[in-house]
Amino acid sequence: MERTTCCVVGGGPAGMMLGLLLARGGVDVTVLEKHGDFLRDFRGDTVHPSTLRLLDELGLGERFARLPARRLHEMRMHIDGSTVVAGDFRRIPGRHKYIAMVPQWDFLDLLATAAAKEPHFSLRMRTAVTGLRRDAAGRVTGVTYTSDDGGAGELDADLVVACDGRDSLVRDAAGLRPDYVDVPMDVWQVRVPAPRDELKSGRVFLSVRDGQVAATMDRGDYYQTSYLIAKGADAALRAHGVDWFRDRLGDLLGWDRDATGEIRSWDDVKLLEVTMGRLRRWYADGLLCIGDAAHIMSPVGGVGVNLAVQDAVAAARILAAPLRRGTLTVADLRRVQKRRWLPMAVTQKSQQGEHDMLVGPALAGTLRGDRLPPPFRLLQKVPPLRTVTAYLGGVGVRPEHAPPFARRAPEAA
């Protein structure tokens, strides 16, 4: 029987951050990741100011600054011919007055490289967790898994942490079921090598007109584009043919056929079936869920990665000492949920408000530039409020700081 103190399932932002922090805290930690690398498109690629500050505290800020990235200084929307600035990061407190848009695989490689220097850390790629181990009393005592060669194994652990996302296998195996809420949309995700125009500033975030909604992210040589569709409408809309989609997207964003022509077939258009919900209880004896495994976030605002990282920091600070001493209890796991519940609840409430005021009416074609919802009109009349919204979106409620045991002097890039 293989043995570790903490088994982290999933090598995403929450899992890699938790693994790094616990290892720096002297806890033997093993991260199991089912894929062979981090190279996957259409993942959360926004790194918020609170996470950038955290990287500074961990001594990784200079290395992160060397990664290929774009900087988003404003949350700007084009709604039916009107421009709306929903947030301005340039006046928020702190060193980082922007959202960094960086490929998630680069961010994860940065964390993995730092963690590999820690003697208590182990990362096992191509290792897919298949279930949980339990003792006679029902306590979770580890996981079962299959490796790349198809071999089966078991890993014993004092704590299993589910960081395996919105469709968490570990959460389901533990019998924990989220409470879901209705959402108005699904998302088509596509890469478009669009020509340089006003988007090159990195400011335009959302475009709305005639029942169409698209969010764009400038990635240097292409735009990562999310095109919102009504919930459950994927099959019916694809029946129109990909030329129909190219024409609509180009008309909405002002892109010519040379750009949209790179969308060669529906195979280039990936569907994200949007769900949103949360667990009432994030833990069981020997098990903790964090990130999307605990609270499934809407893609609105791109806050999921930031919230998951903040969960990991809180978990490491609260759990490192009892894990190291071998005294971990359910009460310790409860403290993590208690610490992170308010930020999660506030963020989801904000996302639901955006669904109701913005996304739903936009898809219905009833959102107009001359009839904006009151909060958006107020933002245009009182510009300082844009700093408040930027702070709430970029830093959030109860931002976490690196625990003292995990802090390091800056590493040279």
SVG drawing of the C-alpha trace seen along z (x, -y; Angstrom):
<svg xmlns="http://www.w3.org/2000/svg" viewBox="-37 -61 54 64">
<polyline fill="none" stroke="black" stroke-width="0.4" points="0.0,0.0 1.4,-3.4 1.1,-6.1 1.0,-9.9 -0.3,-12.4 -2.5,-14.4 -3.7,-13.2 -4.8,-16.0 -7.0,-14.8 -6.7,-17.1 -3.8,-19.2 -5.7,-22.4 -5.1,-25.8 -6.6,-24.7 -4.8,-21.4 -1.4,-22.7 -1.5,-25.6 -2.6,-23.5 0.1,-20.9 2.8,-23.6 1.7,-25.3 1.3,-22.1 4.7,-20.8 6.3,-24.1 4.5,-23.6 6.2,-20.2 3.3,-18.0 3.8,-15.0 1.5,-15.7 0.8,-13.8 -1.1,-15.4 -2.8,-13.0 -3.6,-14.4 -5.3,-12.2 -3.8,-14.0 -0.2,-13.8 0.3,-17.5 -1.5,-20.8 -2.1,-21.7 -5.8,-22.1 -7.7,-24.9 -10.6,-27.0 -9.7,-26.8 -9.8,-29.7 -7.0,-31.9 -7.5,-35.0 -5.2,-35.6 -6.7,-38.2 -4.9,-40.9 -5.3,-38.9 -3.7,-35.9 -0.9,-38.0 -0.2,-39.4 -0.2,-35.8 2.5,-34.8 4.6,-37.8 4.3,-36.5 5.4,-33.0 8.4,-34.4 7.1,-33.6 6.0,-37.0 9.0,-37.8 8.8,-34.4 5.1,-34.9 5.8,-38.3 8.0,-36.7 5.1,-34.5 3.4,-35.6 0.4,-37.5 -2.1,-40.4 -3.2,-42.8 -6.9,-43.7 -7.2,-47.2 -10.9,-47.7 -14.0,-45.6 -15.6,-47.2 -18.8,-46.2 -20.3,-47.2 -24.1,-47.0 -26.3,-47.8 -23.9,-50.5 -23.2,-51.9 -20.0,-51.5 -20.2,-50.6 -17.3,-50.5 -18.2,-48.0 -14.9,-48.1 -11.6,-50.0 -8.6,-48.2 -6.2,-51.1 -7.2,-52.6 -7.6,-49.6 -5.1,-49.3 -2.0,-47.2 0.8,-46.7 -1.2,-44.8 -3.9,-47.0 -5.0,-44.6 -6.1,-41.1 -3.4,-39.0 -4.6,-36.9 -2.1,-34.1 -2.5,-30.5 -3.5,-28.3 -0.9,-25.7 1.9,-28.3 0.5,-29.2 0.2,-25.5 3.8,-24.8 5.0,-27.6 3.4,-26.1 4.5,-22.6 8.1,-23.7 8.1,-25.5 6.5,-22.6 9.0,-20.1 11.7,-21.8 10.0,-20.8 11.0,-17.4 7.5,-16.7 5.8,-17.2 5.0,-14.6 3.1,-15.1 1.9,-12.0 0.6,-12.7 -1.5,-10.2 -3.0,-8.9 -6.8,-8.8 -8.5,-8.4 -11.3,-5.8 -12.8,-5.7 -12.3,-6.2 -11.0,-3.9 -12.8,-3.7 -12.3,-2.1 -14.9,0.0 -16.4,-3.2 -16.9,-4.8 -14.0,-7.3 -12.2,-8.1 -8.7,-6.7 -7.4,-7.2 -8.1,-6.6 -7.9,-3.9 -6.5,-4.8 -5.3,-3.6 -2.0,-4.6 -1.1,-5.3 -0.3,-1.7 -3.7,-0.6 -2.4,0.8 -4.5,0.3 -3.3,-1.0 -4.3,-2.3 -3.0,-5.3 -3.5,-5.6 -3.8,-9.2 -4.9,-11.0 -6.8,-13.5 -8.1,-13.4 -8.8,-16.8 -11.1,-16.9 -9.8,-19.5 -11.1,-17.7 -13.6,-20.4 -17.2,-20.8 -17.8,-17.2 -15.8,-15.9 -15.6,-12.1 -14.3,-12.3 -17.3,-14.4 -19.7,-12.0 -17.9,-9.0 -18.3,-10.6 -22.0,-10.9 -21.9,-14.7 -24.5,-16.3 -24.5,-20.0 -27.6,-22.1 -27.9,-23.6 -29.5,-26.8 -30.9,-27.7 -28.6,-29.5 -29.8,-31.1 -26.9,-30.1 -24.4,-27.7 -21.2,-28.8 -19.5,-28.1 -15.8,-28.5 -13.6,-29.1 -10.2,-30.5 -10.3,-33.3 -7.1,-34.9 -8.9,-38.2 -7.3,-41.3 -5.9,-44.0 -8.5,-46.6 -9.8,-48.3 -9.6,-45.0 -5.8,-45.2 -6.0,-47.4 -7.3,-44.5 -10.2,-46.5 -13.2,-45.1 -14.6,-42.2 -18.2,-41.8 -20.2,-42.6 -24.0,-42.5 -26.4,-43.2 -29.6,-41.8 -29.8,-38.8 -26.1,-37.9 -23.5,-38.0 -19.8,-37.3 -16.8,-37.8 -13.3,-38.1 -9.9,-37.7 -6.9,-39.0 -4.3,-36.2 -1.7,-37.8 -2.0,-35.9 -5.7,-35.0 -8.8,-35.9 -10.2,-33.3 -13.9,-33.9 -16.9,-32.8 -20.2,-33.0 -23.2,-32.7 -26.3,-30.7 -29.6,-30.0 -29.4,-27.1 -29.9,-23.8 -30.0,-25.3 -26.7,-23.8 -28.1,-21.1 -30.8,-23.3 -28.4,-26.1 -25.8,-23.8 -28.4,-22.6 -28.1,-26.0 -24.6,-25.2 -21.2,-26.6 -21.5,-29.4 -24.4,-30.8 -22.3,-31.0 -19.4,-32.6 -21.6,-35.3 -23.3,-36.0 -20.0,-36.2 -18.3,-38.4 -21.3,-40.7 -21.3,-41.1 -17.6,-41.7 -16.8,-43.4 -14.6,-40.6 -14.2,-39.8 -14.4,-36.5 -10.7,-36.0 -10.8,-35.9 -14.0,-33.9 -13.1,-31.6 -10.6,-30.0 -13.6,-28.4 -13.7,-25.5 -16.3,-23.3 -18.4,-22.7 -15.4,-20.7 -13.7,-24.0 -16.6,-25.2 -16.5,-23.6 -19.5,-23.5 -19.3,-24.4 -22.5,-23.3 -22.8,-25.9 -23.9,-24.8 -23.9,-26.6 -24.3,-25.3 -22.7,-24.5 -22.4,-21.8 -24.1,-22.5 -21.3,-20.6 -17.8,-20.6 -16.3,-17.8 -16.7,-14.3 -14.4,-12.5 -11.1,-12.3 -12.3,-14.3 -12.5,-17.9 -13.8,-19.5 -12.6,-22.9 -12.8,-25.0 -15.4,-23.9 -15.7,-20.6 -17.3,-22.5 -18.9,-25.4 -19.6,-25.3 -19.1,-28.8 -20.6,-30.4 -18.0,-31.6 -19.3,-35.1 -16.5,-37.4 -13.9,-34.7 -13.6,-34.4 -13.6,-30.6 -9.8,-30.2 -9.2,-33.0 -11.8,-31.7 -10.3,-28.1 -6.8,-29.4 -8.1,-31.4 -9.8,-28.2 -6.5,-26.4 -4.6,-29.1 -7.2,-29.0 -7.1,-25.2 -3.3,-25.1 -3.1,-27.6 -5.8,-25.9 -4.8,-22.3 -1.0,-22.2 -0.4,-22.0 -2.9,-19.3 -1.8,-17.3 1.8,-17.5 1.0,-16.5 -1.4,-13.7 -4.3,-15.3 -6.6,-16.2 -10.3,-16.2 -13.6,-16.9 -13.7,-20.2 -10.6,-21.4 -12.3,-20.7 -15.4,-22.5 -13.2,-25.6 -12.1,-25.7 -15.7,-25.8 -16.6,-28.4 -13.7,-30.6 -14.5,-30.4 -18.3,-30.3 -18.9,-34.1 -16.6,-34.8 -18.2,-32.0 -21.8,-33.0 -21.2,-36.7 -19.5,-35.8 -22.3,-33.4 -24.9,-36.0 -23.2,-38.5 -23.1,-36.1 -26.8,-35.4 -27.4,-39.1 -25.4,-39.4 -27.4,-36.5 -30.7,-38.2 -29.7,-41.7 -27.4,-41.2 -27.1,-37.7 -30.7,-36.7 -32.0,-40.0 -29.1,-40.1 -29.9,-36.6 -33.6,-37.6 -32.8,-40.7 -34.3,-43.0 -31.1,-44.6 -30.6,-48.0 -27.9,-50.5 -30.4,-53.3 -32.3,-51.2 -29.5,-49.8 -30.3,-48.3 -30.0,-50.8 -26.6,-49.5 -25.0,-49.9 -26.4,-53.4 -25.1,-54.3 -21.6,-53.1 -21.6,-55.5 -22.8,-58.4 -20.4,-57.8 -17.0,-56.7 -15.4,-56.0 -17.9,-53.1 -16.0,-51.3 -13.1,-51.0 -15.4,-49.4 -16.7,-46.8 -13.1,-46.2 -12.0,-45.5 -14.9,-43.2 -14.2,-41.3 -10.4,-41.3 -9.6,-41.0 -12.9,-39.9 -14.3,-39.4 -11.9,-38.1 -8.8,-37.7 -6.3,-35.2 -2.6,-35.8 0.2,-33.2 0.8,-31.6 4.2,-32.5 5.6,-29.0 5.0,-29.2 6.6,-32.6 9.9,-32.9 12.2,-35.6 11.6,-36.5 13.0,-34.0 14.9,-35.6 13.2,-35.0"/>
</svg>
